[in-house]
Each structure stands twice: as structure tokens, then as C-alpha cells.
Amino acid sequence: MKKFILSVMLMAAAIGIMVEVVFCSGKDNKRDAIELGETSDDESSMPFETLSDKDIYFHPDMVMPDNPVVRDMIDLANAYAILRAGYCDAELYLRFGMLVGDVISKMEADKILDMGTQASARDYIHSLAKVIPCDTMMWKENDSARYHMIRKACNEFGDRLVQRYALERYGTMTEKDTEEYFDINQFIPNYDSIFDLRSDTISHARYLKGMAEQTMSFDRRCIYTIEYAAHVEGDEKEQAVEMLEDLMTSGQFSRYLHQVWRVWRCLKQMAESPSRDGIICNLEYNRMRYRCLNTILRRVAAAPKDIKAINDFCFLASFDNITRYGESVFGNSVLMEYLQLFPLMDDD
């Protein structure tokens, strides 16, 4: 478990990377298509909510200075919101046969001010909506041909975003810079020693919670709370979720804020459902994502050349939604994220 925060955060300098997913497992039972607004026969009370026709967009929570970096950050957040929502709604067709083409067409590309990015978003919306048939009779399970057309549209739009909002446009941040920036030892010099308690998980968790509650440093509070969330079990997971929420809603900046959000989202989704057919609360998760982004954007607005804060914003803004198809043959994408965030306790 040691230093798991740093190990997963070294990817933070790269944005817009969409993970290749496992689509055709051949393990699903035969099912009928679900009409838009209906529920699954397997989960009769379960609503499948679309995203594209909702307010999925990022809204700054204060008046921002009119400078090109801030404008780019807002455009980046909204472009990735469109990218994610379109794909997640397309999954509803792939998985359940829901006819979401008209819903996808409702996304608002003009939320993006940069005309080049706006044009790319329109192309993406049009391409994605065109892939979805207008008749449930055309739906079939494990439709790999249509899946690859959807992925192609997503990847093309994602590639354009990576090119347009590449981090080097705003400054330089090397891998060494990233390691030093996220190095936990700058905040907790004896970080390694706290794992001497691992033989007694209860004492370990109690120690981490106490440190999170007592420290005056917000960065240290984030670190200890993340570690506490990784070590508690059962009902205490709910308490960890509440502590993580308190960090994100405080309005305080930390370089670990996006990691706080990832851990919070992972715990929430694991408690909700790790199934491909379960409820995935991406609207809720993204509302909290935007609270964190607003906190980071205030730092960027105050210092437009702060490449580390810009990188923090780009990483969080571009991070994928929970998707029904992930790297795991079974379950949604939260399963692999859980393994990334919470490696085995004895894994040094």
C-alpha cells in the first residue's frame, strides 16, 4: 500500500487518454432493448439516466479575468464534458438498446468559445448521433461494428483536444517536476513510518483519522484522509466518504485535490454498483468534480503561469467518467480504478 498516492498521480502530466476497453465478453444473457425512459427487467426499479440532455457543463463560480489561459481551461472542461457525456450515452445504446441519438444531438457545442474546438465538438456530436439507429429492431447485443464506430468518434475528438490543450502550450513540467510536486515527504517527512502500524489495521485507521482531524495543513489533511479511506472497512467507509466530501467542499486548494475526488468517486460507485447494468451516478460525480475545478481555477486565474496548477486542472477536467465498459471483462470501469487506488496492503 505504501505511497500509493504518488504512484497513481505520476500520470497527471498527461491528459485526454481514453483507456481501451473490453466490450465483447460473450458472457451476457440475451436481453431485449429498453425504450428511452424505461427500466431494465433485471433491475425493475433502476432508472437509466442520460447525460447529454442535462446541464453537464462547467460553470465558473465567480467572475473570472478575461485572459487566454482561463478561457482555455473553461473550454477544455466543457469539451471533455461533451466527450464523456456522448460516450456514456452511447453506452446506453450498446448495453441496453436505448435510442439515444436524439438525446446526444442536444449537447451544446457553443458552450465552447474557441471556434476550432467548438467545430470539433459539433463534428463529434453529429458523428456519434449518426451511429445510433432510430429503431430498436436494429439493436443487437455485442454489436462490435457499431461499438468501434463510437470509439472512433470518441478517439478522434479526444486526439484533437489533446493537441489543442497540450500542457506545453502553457509551460514546461517534466516528470521530475511532477515527482517533486507530489512528493508526500515534503508534507509528512516520516510518511514511511506510519505504515509500522499495518499489523493492527484498526489502530492504523484510528491513527490516520486522528492525524487528518488534527493537522493544520490542508495538504497533510488530504493525504491522511485519503490514506484513512484506504484502510477502513464496512460502515467506516461512509465516514471516510464524508471526510473526503468536506475537503472538496471547503474551497481550499491542494495539489492532492483531484486525488481526493478520485478516491471519493471510487468509494461512492463501489457502494452503489460495480456492475455494468447498475446505476452510475456520473452527474453527481461531475458536480463534485466541478467544485474542485473551481477551486483550482481560482489558483490559475490568480497566477496564469502556474504550470502546476494548470496541470492539476487539466488532469481533473479530462479524467474519464465511470463507464459501463472498462478494462475488466466483468463490471464497470470502477473495478479497475479501485485496484489502482487501493492496492493490496502488503504490496510494497
C-alpha positions, 0 to 999 in steps of 0.5 A, a space after each residue: 500500500 505504501 505511497 500509493 498516492 504518488 504512484 497513481 498521480 505520476 500520470 497527471 502530466 498527461 491528459 485526454 487518454 481514453 483507456 481501451 476497453 473490453 466490450 465483447 465478453 460473450 458472457 451476457 444473457 440475451 436481453 431485449 432493448 429498453 425504450 428511452 425512459 424505461 427500466 431494465 427487467 433485471 433491475 425493475 426499479 433502476 432508472 437509466 439516466 442520460 447525460 447529454 440532455 442535462 446541464 453537464 457543463 462547467 460553470 465558473 463560480 465567480 467572475 473570472 479575468 478575461 485572459 487566454 489561459 482561463 478561457 482555455 481551461 473553461 473550454 477544455 472542461 466543457 469539451 471533455 464534458 461533451 466527450 464523456 457525456 456522448 460516450 456514456 450515452 452511447 453506452 446506453 445504446 450498446 448495453 441496453 438498446 436505448 435510442 439515444 441519438 436524439 438525446 446526444 444531438 442536444 449537447 451544446 457545442 457553443 458552450 465552447 468559445 474557441 471556434 476550432 474546438 467548438 467545430 470539433 465538438 459539433 463534428 463529434 456530436 453529429 458523428 456519434 448521433 449518426 451511429 445510433 439507429 432510430 429503431 430498436 429492431 436494429 439493436 443487437 447485443 455485442 454489436 462490435 461494428 457499431 461499438 468501434 464506430 463510437 470509439 472512433 468518434 470518441 478517439 478522434 475528438 479526444 486526439 484533437 483536444 489533446 493537441 489543442 490543450 497540450 500542457 506545453 502550450 502553457 509551460 514546461 513540467 517534466 516528470 521530475 517536476 511532477 515527482 517533486 510536486 507530489 512528493 508526500 515527504 515534503 508534507 509528512 517527512 516520516 510518511 514511511 513510518 506510519 505504515 509500522 502500524 499495518 499489523 493492527 489495521 484498526 489502530 492504523 485507521 484510528 491513527 490516520 483519522 486522528 492525524 487528518 482531524 488534527 493537522 493544520 495543513 490542508 495538504 497533510 489533511 488530504 493525504 491522511 484522509 485519503 490514506 484513512 479511506 484506504 484502510 477502513 472497512 464496512 460502515 467506516 467507509 461512509 465516514 471516510 466518504 464524508 471526510 473526503 466530501 468536506 475537503 472538496 467542499 471547503 474551497 481550499 486548494 491542494 495539489 492532492 485535490 483531484 486525488 481526493 475526488 478520485 478516491 471519493 468517486 471510487 468509494 461512492 460507485 463501489 457502494 452503489 454498483 460495480 456492475 455494468 447494468 447498475 446505476 452510475 451516478 456520473 452527474 453527481 460525480 461531475 458536480 463534485 468534480 466541478 467544485 474542485 475545478 473551481 477551486 483550482 481555477 481560482 489558483 490559475 486565474 490568480 497566477 496564469 503561469 502556474 504550470 502546476 496548477 494548470 496541470 492539476 486542472 487539466 488532469 481533473 477536467 479530462 479524467 474519464 467518467 465511470 463507464 459501463 465498459 472498462 478494462 475488466 471483462 466483468 463490471 464497470 470501469 470502477 473495478 479497475 480504478 479501485 485496484 489502482 487506488 487501493 492496492 493490496 496492503 502488503 504490496 510494497 
